[in-house]
């Protein structure tokens, strides 16, 4: 049974991919772990390992508040919060409705922000805590047809930086993880919706090139395994003085470095060369 005497973690987006692997690793490291996602059934394997699944759509305030209420009454709060829930909305900016763009931000930024707001008082009371925000190498760079996704991840990074400064006096660390290409369903989901939305029309040629490149990059065996990110999160959580950012996974460090070294025009040419 969960109680207030053990270290506690919450991982959102834990029904698959990186979130599931992060949860498994934290369980193995001795944490009592709450796992949250829209589908409870997809977390049955984590429940079998000792986690407590919570149904949570991070775009719905009622879901977030109900989950926090359950956590607070059971353990008093969390020591580690991993804001992992997110998705990639891809398509020409012109062809994406503003309501869809808002939903991208609701999931990738505002859901994490509201959850963090509600869990912070208990962390401040303890004078300790770790908030781990799963961003992306896409939070430091950009690609065609990813305007709203990249905007949400850039926003998450800036929000995390401000939060890190605000919470330092309370002994709470804020850590950003920037995964590269990871073997998940991200590529297939992004390209399928992209083709459905914009496979015909004025952006069709660019769409075709981006879909081809994305499917090649995210093909089976092409990316880094999700457990790599789980290992990085575990390292950051146990570090006495964690780094503010960890870039990990295929191409993450390289592309982030190139974005710093190259001028805007040179980086543009590099990215567009991959979409030719």
C-alpha positions in Angstrom: 0.0 0.0 0.0 1.2 3.5 -0.8 2.0 5.7 2.3 3.6 8.9 3.2 6.9 7.3 4.4 8.2 6.3 1.0 9.5 8.4 -1.9 6.7 9.0 -4.4 6.7 9.8 -8.1 4.0 10.7 -10.7 4.6 10.0 -14.4 2.1 11.3 -16.9 1.7 9.9 -20.4 2.6 6.5 -19.0 0.5 4.3 -21.2 3.3 3.8 -23.8 6.7 4.7 -25.0 9.0 6.9 -22.8 6.4 7.4 -20.1 6.0 3.7 -19.6 9.7 3.1 -19.5 10.3 6.0 -17.0 7.6 4.5 -14.7 9.2 1.1 -14.8 12.6 2.5 -14.0 11.3 4.5 -11.1 9.5 1.5 -9.7 12.7 -0.5 -10.0 14.5 2.2 -8.1 12.2 1.9 -5.2 9.7 4.7 -5.7 6.0 4.2 -5.1 4.7 5.4 -8.5 1.5 6.9 -9.7 1.0 6.6 -13.4 -1.4 8.7 -15.4 -2.8 8.5 -18.9 -6.2 8.7 -20.7 -6.3 4.8 -20.9 -6.2 2.9 -17.7 -6.1 -0.4 -19.5 -2.8 0.4 -21.2 -1.2 0.7 -17.8 -2.2 -2.7 -16.5 1.4 -3.9 -16.8 2.5 -1.1 -14.6 -0.1 -1.8 -12.0 1.2 -5.4 -11.9 4.6 -4.0 -11.0 3.1 -2.0 -8.1 2.1 1.3 -9.7 -1.2 3.0 -9.1 -2.9 4.0 -12.4 -4.8 7.2 -12.6 -7.1 8.2 -15.5 -6.0 11.6 -16.6 -6.5 13.6 -19.7 -4.0 16.5 -19.1 -6.2 18.8 -21.2 -9.0 18.5 -18.7 -8.8 20.4 -15.4 -11.2 18.0 -13.7 -9.1 15.0 -14.4 -5.9 16.7 -13.1 -7.6 17.9 -10.0 -9.1 14.4 -9.3 -5.7 12.8 -9.7 -4.0 15.3 -7.4 -6.7 14.8 -4.8 -6.1 11.0 -4.9 -2.3 11.5 -4.6 -2.6 14.0 -1.8 -4.9 11.9 0.3 -2.7 8.8 -0.2 0.8 10.1 0.1 0.6 13.8 0.9 2.1 14.7 -2.5 5.0 13.6 -4.7 8.8 13.9 -4.5 9.2 13.5 -8.3 6.9 14.8 -11.0 7.6 13.7 -14.5 5.6 15.8 -17.0 5.8 13.4 -20.0 2.3 13.6 -21.6 2.4 15.2 -25.0 2.0 14.7 -28.8 3.1 16.3 -32.0 0.7 18.2 -34.2 2.1 18.4 -37.7 0.9 20.2 -40.8 1.3 23.5 -42.7 0.6 26.4 -40.3 -1.9 27.8 -42.7 -4.0 24.6 -42.7 -4.2 24.0 -38.9 -7.1 25.4 -37.2 -6.5 27.7 -34.2 -8.6 25.4 -32.0 -6.2 22.5 -32.9 -3.2 24.7 -32.1 -4.7 25.6 -28.7 -5.2 21.9 -28.0 -1.5 21.3 -28.8 -0.6 23.8 -26.1 -3.2 22.5 -23.7 -1.5 19.1 -23.8 2.1 20.0 -24.2 2.2 23.0 -21.8 -0.9 24.1 -19.9 -1.7 20.6 -18.6 1.8 20.2 -17.2 1.6 23.7 -15.8 -1.7 23.1 -14.0 -0.6 19.8 -12.6 2.6 21.4 -11.4 0.8 24.2 -9.7 -1.4 21.8 -7.7 1.5 19.6 -6.6 3.9 22.4 -5.7 2.6 23.4 -2.2 3.4 19.9 -0.8 6.9 20.1 -2.4 7.5 23.5 -0.9 6.4 22.3 2.5 9.0 19.5 2.3 11.7 21.9 1.0 12.6 19.4 -1.7 11.4 17.9 -5.0 12.2 17.2 -8.6 10.1 18.4 -11.5 11.2 16.7 -14.8 9.7 18.1 -17.9 10.1 16.0 -21.1 10.7 18.4 -23.9 12.4 17.5 -27.1 15.3 18.4 -29.3 12.4 20.2 -31.1 12.4 22.6 -28.2 15.7 24.0 -29.4 15.4 23.7 -33.1 12.7 23.5 -35.8 11.5 21.7 -38.9 9.0 22.4 -41.7 5.3 21.6 -40.9 6.0 21.5 -37.1 5.2 25.1 -36.3 2.7 24.4 -33.5 4.6 21.4 -32.1 7.9 23.3 -31.9 6.2 26.4 -30.5 4.8 24.3 -27.7 8.1 22.7 -26.9 10.0 26.0 -27.1 7.3 27.4 -24.7 7.8 24.4 -22.3 11.6 25.1 -22.2 11.1 28.8 -21.4 8.5 28.0 -18.8 10.8 25.5 -17.2 13.7 28.0 -17.1 11.5 30.5 -15.2 10.2 27.9 -12.9 13.7 26.7 -12.1 14.7 30.1 -10.8 11.4 30.6 -8.9 11.7 27.2 -7.1 15.4 27.1 -6.3 15.0 28.9 -2.9 12.6 26.1 -1.9 15.0 23.3 -2.7 13.1 22.1 -5.7 14.9 21.3 -8.9 13.4 21.7 -12.4 15.0 19.5 -15.1 14.4 19.5 -18.8 14.9 16.3 -20.8 15.4 16.8 -24.6 15.0 13.4 -26.4 16.1 13.0 -30.0 14.6 10.3 -32.2 13.2 7.6 -30.0 11.6 4.4 -31.1 7.9 5.2 -30.2 4.7 5.7 -32.2 5.5 9.4 -32.5 6.6 9.2 -36.2 3.7 7.1 -37.4 1.0 9.2 -35.6 2.5 12.4 -36.9 2.9 11.4 -40.5 -0.5 9.7 -40.7 -2.3 12.8 -39.6 -0.1 14.9 -41.8 -1.0 13.0 -44.9 -4.7 13.0 -44.0 -4.7 16.7 -43.5 -2.4 18.0 -46.2 -1.5 15.2 -48.6 -3.2 17.1 -51.3 -3.1 20.9 -52.0 -0.4 23.6 -52.1 1.9 22.0 -49.6 1.7 18.4 -50.9 5.2 18.3 -52.3 6.7 19.4 -49.0 4.4 17.1 -47.1 5.5 14.1 -49.2 9.2 14.9 -48.5 8.7 15.3 -44.8 6.6 12.1 -44.4 9.3 10.2 -46.3 12.1 11.6 -44.2 10.2 11.1 -40.9 9.3 7.5 -41.7 12.9 6.8 -42.6 14.2 8.4 -39.4 11.6 6.7 -37.2 11.7 3.3 -38.9 12.1 0.1 -36.9 15.5 0.0 -35.3 16.4 3.5 -36.4 15.9 5.4 -33.2 17.1 5.1 -29.6 15.1 2.9 -27.3 12.7 4.6 -24.8 14.6 3.0 -21.9 17.5 5.4 -22.7 15.4 8.3 -21.7 14.2 6.4 -18.6 17.9 6.0 -17.6 18.5 9.7 -18.1 15.5 10.6 -15.9 16.7 8.2 -13.2 20.1 9.7 -13.3 18.7 13.2 -13.0 16.4 12.3 -10.2 19.1 10.7 -8.0 21.8 13.4 -8.8 22.8 15.5 -5.8 23.0 18.5 -8.2 21.2 17.6 -11.4 22.0 19.4 -14.6 19.3 21.8 -15.9 19.1 20.0 -19.2 19.8 16.5 -20.6 19.8 15.9 -24.3 19.7 12.2 -25.2 18.8 9.9 -28.0 19.7 9.8 -31.7 20.6 13.2 -33.2 19.6 15.2 -30.1 23.1 16.5 -29.1 24.2 17.0 -32.7 21.2 18.9 -33.9 21.0 21.1 -30.8 24.7 21.9 -31.2 24.3 22.7 -34.9 21.4 25.1 -34.1 23.8 27.0 -31.8 26.8 26.9 -34.1 25.1 27.7 -37.4 23.4 30.9 -38.5 19.7 30.8 -39.1 20.1 30.7 -42.9 22.7 27.9 -42.7 20.5 25.9 -40.4 17.5 26.5 -42.7 19.5 25.1 -45.6 20.6 22.1 -43.6 17.0 21.2 -42.5 15.5 21.9 -46.0 18.2 19.7 -47.6 16.7 16.7 -45.7 13.3 17.5 -47.2 14.4 17.7 -50.8 
